[in-house]
Amino acid sequence: MLFRRNTKPSCAYCKHGMTMGFGEIACSKRGIMSVEGKCNLFCYEPTKRKPEYSRKTKLVKIPGEDFNIQTTGGLAGGLPTELPPE
C-alpha cells in the first residue's frame, strides 16, 4: 500500500531527503540522516517508497473433469441443441 495515510515516518521516503548510499540520506532540513531516521518535518513522498511484494500464492491443480460441459438436451429457453436437417 503505497498511499496509506498511516505510514511510519522514515527519511528513506521523505520528500526532503536524497539517498547518498551506505544507509545515509541527505536531508535539506536536517543534514545527513540515517535511512531509519525520522523527524517532525517528515513529508511522505510515495514515489520514493518501494512496495512490499506479497508472497506468491500456491496454485492448486484442478482436475480436467471440472471443466467439461455436459448438455442435457436444450437451453434454458427450450431451444433445441441440434440443427434441423436441410
KAQUI-V964378 format. One record per pair of residues at least 6 apart in sequence whose ideal C-beta (glycine too) atoms are under 8 Angstrom apart, sorted by the first residue. I is the first residue (numbers start at 1). J is the second residue. Records with the same first field share a line. If there is no record, write none. Layout:
# KAQUI-V964378
I: J / J
This chain:
# KAQUI-V964378
1: 51
2: 46 / 49 / 51
3: 46
7: 13 / 44 / 49
8: 38
9: 38 / 39 / 42 / 44
10: 35 / 36 / 37 / 38 / 42
11: 17 / 25 / 27 / 33 / 34 / 35 / 36 / 37 / 38 / 39 / 42
12: 19 / 25 / 35 / 36 / 48 / 49
13: 44 / 45 / 46 / 48 / 49
14: 25 / 27 / 41 / 42 / 43 / 44 / 45 / 48
15: 43 / 44 / 45 / 48
16: 27 / 28 / 29 / 30 / 41 / 43
17: 25 / 26 / 27 / 28 / 33
18: 25 / 26 / 28
19: 25 / 26
20: 26 / 32
23: 34 / 35
24: 32 / 33 / 34 / 35
25: 32 / 33 / 34 / 35 / 37
26: 32 / 33
27: 33 / 39
29: 39 / 41
30: 39 / 41
33: 39
71: 81
73: 81
74: 80 / 81
75: 81
